[in-house]
Amino acid sequence: MVRVWRAAGVAARQEEAMAEVEHPDWNDRASTHQNAVRAQYIDGELRDREAHAQTLAELRELGLMKHVAELDAVGYTTIHGALDADQVARARAAIARVMQRKSGLAVDLESETADAWSGISLAHYLLFEDEVFESILMTAKPLALVTYLLGRSCVLSSMTCHFKGPGGEAGRLHSDNGGIPSPFSMVSQVANVNYALTPYSREAGALAMVPGSHRLCRQPSASESHLAGGRTHPDAVAMDLAPGDCVVWHGNTWHGSFRREVPGIRMNLATYFARQFVVTQEEFGRAVPREMLDRHANEPRFARLLGQSQPYNYHAEGPDWEKFAVRPRGQFD
């Protein structure tokens, strides 16, 4: 009896599937998909070569080839003056508002010593807090280097502030490849742009980088991750930065932050990117307001960075085959 019921159920599902196949809209979409799959074998390699050439042309035009060499050789590079003074001031003010809203506490960015702000606190999902973050996302030089690392189809994964007061513990060394098993690929899967919004120095709790660690293709061990006392990693370098400077790094590269030893708040903006197939830390895609996309109607890259070309995570209506047709074909596409 059970077998008969199961057979009847299978037959019913087959009939439903056949009815769906015969639906003209479904056939049209399936045909579009089949054509896209054929095109992938025909022009995939060509598209990736063209994307590579376009990215290199942009890097040369922006004078960034030295930075590309640094990314390849040591796993990170510094861009001085990436943000202007107005962007820095607006970003600082917006983040301060967020932290005061979250905590219910006032904060003195210049001379804060309260225990409530000891160590690192986080401000998440900042893109939607102020339009200045939209302009920072599209900053030409850092974005060009991220494109070199992740391809033209890359997406924004998160935009976060590490709000660091005096005291607390150092931020241990790690790679941003969370959840990716070792050995890592030398082709970067994620990348980070860390903007300094306040002065960075070792005593002020600066970002720390380990040159060449991207080539190890693994996370640091527990004994390799320290940034305090006599166990501090011997190769860790403090990033001395002025407000508006940024560090761009390969996803494999080990980094952390030193303990802040002086009053006040060290504020950054960590803009984290990923290849299109990687699940983003923060939700964009359908969550992006129409008015935000309309503000950047003349910048197709903005929409793509916010997941508007992502073909996955569809509902019962099935995938958008047009988005599948433009999915990345290689390392630089």
N, C-alpha and C positions, 0 to 999 in steps of 0.2 A: 504494500500500500504506500509506504514511504517513497519507494522508488518511482511509483506511478505519479505521485504528487510532484516529486522533484522533476520528473520528465515533463509533466504538464507545465510546471513553472518555467523550465528552460524554454519550452516551445513558445510560451506566451512572450517571454522576453525576446526571443528571436523574431517573433512577429512584430513586436514593437520596434525593434531595431531596424527591420526591413522597411517598416512604414516610415521611419525617420529618414532612412537612406533615400527613399523615393521622394521625400519632400524637396522641392526644387531649391529652396533657400539653403538647405543643408548641403545639397549637391554643389551649389555655387561656391559655398565656403570651402568645401572639401577640395574642389577643383583648384581654387586659389591656393590652398595649402600645398597641393601636389605640384603646382607650378613653381611655388616658392622653393620647395625641396629640390626640384630639378635645377633651379637657378643657383642654388647654393653650391652644387657641384660644378656648375659652369663658370660662375664668376666669383666664388668665394675667395680664392687665392688672389685674384686680381683686385678685389675690393680691399683686402688687407694690405696689399702693396700700395694701393692708392692712399689708404688711410695713413700708413707709415710715412709716405712722402709728404702728405699734407701736414702731419704733426711736426715733422722735421723742418718744414718750411716755416711754420709758425714759431718754432723754437729759435730758428736762426733770425727771423724778423724781430723777435723780442730780445735778442742777445743772450740767450740762455744756454748755449752749447757748453760753456764751462760748468754750469750747474748740472747738465745732463751727465757730464764726465764724473762729477762728484757723486751723483746718485749711483752710477754704475760702480765706482771705485770704493766708496766708503759707506754708501747706503742712505745718505742724507745730504741736504744742501741748505744753505741759508740765503734768503733774499732780504736785503735791507730795504726798508721803506716800502714794503709791499702795500701797506694801508696808509692813507693820508691822515692828518691830525683830526679831521672831522669824523672820519669813520671810527677812529680809535675812541674819541670822546663819546660818540653816540652808542657804540657797542658797550663801553664801560658803564654808561648810565643805564642802559637797558638791562644789563646783567645785574647791576646793583638793585634795580627795581625787582627783578625776579627773586633774588636772594632774600630781600626784605619781605616780599610777599610770602615766600615759602616758610620763612622762619618766624615772622612777626617781630624781628629784631632790627634795630637800626645798625648800620655798619659804617665805620670810619675807614675808608679805603687807604688813607695815608698813615694812620697811626693806631689802627686797631690792635688790641692786645687781649680781648675777652676770650675766655676759654671756649665760648660757644663757637668761635671761628677757628679754633685750633685744628691744624691739619687741613685736609682737603674736604670740601663740600662740593656738590655737583649741581649745576644748572643745566637741565636737559631741554631738548626740543626747542632750541632758541630761534630757529628760522622764522617761526610765526610770531615772535615777540616784537620785532621792529623791522621796518623795511631796510635798515642798514645791513642786516644779515643777508638779504638778497643780493645787495651790491658786493658784499664780501665774497659770497659764493662764486660770483662771476669775475673776480679779480684775475686779470689776464695772465700774469706770469705764474703764480702758483697753479692755476688751472691748467696751463699748458704743460707743466711738469707732471701733474697728476695724469693728464691725458697720455703722456709718454709712458707712464708706469702701468696704466690700467686700460688704455684704449679709449676710443672716442665714444663708446657706448657706456662708459662707466656712470655710476649713479652716486648721489649723496647718501651716505649711510646714517650719519648723525651730525649734529652741530651742538657742541657741549662746552661749558666752561668748567675748568678745574679751579675752584675758588679757594685759594690756599692761604690760610692765616699762619701766624707764628706758632711754632711748636709742633706737636704731633709727630708722626713717623714719616720717614722718607718714603716716596713712592717707588716700590721695588722695580727693578728692571724686568721687562717683558717684551715680547713681540705682539703686534696687534693681530696676529693670526689666530685668535681665539677659536677653538673648536676644530682647527685644521690639524690633522695628524702629521707628525714628522716622518720623513724629511719633507720640508717645504719645497715648493717649486721656486726656482730662481726667477721665474716670471711672476711679478708681483700680483697678488690677488686682491689686496687692499692697500690703501695708502693714506697718509695723514698729512694735513697742513696745520701746524700749531702756530697761531698768531700770538705774539706777546702784546698784551694790552697795558701792562705795567712793566717797569724795568726788570730785566732778568739778570741775576748774578747768582753765584753759588750760595752765598749767605742769604739771598732773597728767595731761595727755593726754586732755583732755575731748573728747567728741563735738562736732563742728562742723556747723552747719546753714547753708544759704544761703536766707534768706527769699525767698519768691516764685518760687523756681526751678522749682516744680512746674508753673508756667504756661508754661515754655519747651518742655515736652513733648519733651525730648531729653536725651541724656547730655551732660555737660560735655566740651568739647574738651580735648586734652592741656594746652594753655596755661591753661585755666580750672580745672584740677583740683588745683593746688598748694595746700598748707597749710603751707609752710615758707619761711623767708627772705623776700627781697624779692618773690618771685613769689606769695606767699599771696593767695588770692582776696580782693579788697577787701571783699566782702559777707559773708564767712564769720563766723559768730557762735559763740563758745564757749558751750556749755551748762553753766552753773555749777549743779551739782546736789548735793543731799545724798543719802546712802544711803536708798533707798526711793522716791525720785522717779523719774519716767519721762518720756520724750519719745515721743509718738505721731506718726507722719508718713505722709503720702500717698506712694504708691509712686514718684511722679515726682520727689520732692524730693531735691535734691543734698545729700549729707552725707559726712562723713569723720571723721578724728580727728587732733588735734594730737599732736606728739611729746611723750612724757613726759620732763620735765626734772628730776624729783625721785625719790629712792629709793622703793621699794615698788611694789606692783602696783595698777594700775587695773583693776577688775573690773566687767563689766557682765553683763546677761542680755538678749540680743537675741532677742525672740520675734517671729518673722516669719510673716505670714499671707498667704493668697492666695485668690482666687476659686476656686470649686469646679473649674472646668475647667483650671486651671493645675497642671502637674505639681509636686508638692511636692519640696523639697530633700531631706528626710529621709523614710524610709518609715514610714508609720503604717498605717491600714487593717487588713490581715490581721496585721500585726506587733504590734498592740496586745494585751497579755495580757488574758484574760477577767477576771482578778481586778481589773485596773485599771478596766475598764468597770463591773464590779459595784460598786466603791467609789462610783461616780457614777451609780448606777441611777436616782436621783431628779433627775438633771440631764441631760435629753435633749441639751442643747446640747454637753455634753462629748463625747458619742459622735459628734456631727456634726462637731465640730472635728477629730476624729481619723479622719475619712474613713469612718465607718460608714454614711453615706448615699451614698457615691460609687458611681454605677452603672457606671462604666467600669473597665477593667483586669480584665475577666472572663476565664474560661478556656473550655474546650470546651463546658461545660454552657450557655453563653450568658449573657446579662445577667439581672440581677434586675429584672424590670419594675416591681416595687413601688417600687424606688429611682428608676427613671426617672420615675415618677408624681409624685415630690416634688422633682424637680430644680428649680433656680431658674428663675423666669419673667421676671426683670427686674433692674434695678440694685440694688434693696433687698431682694429676696426671698432 
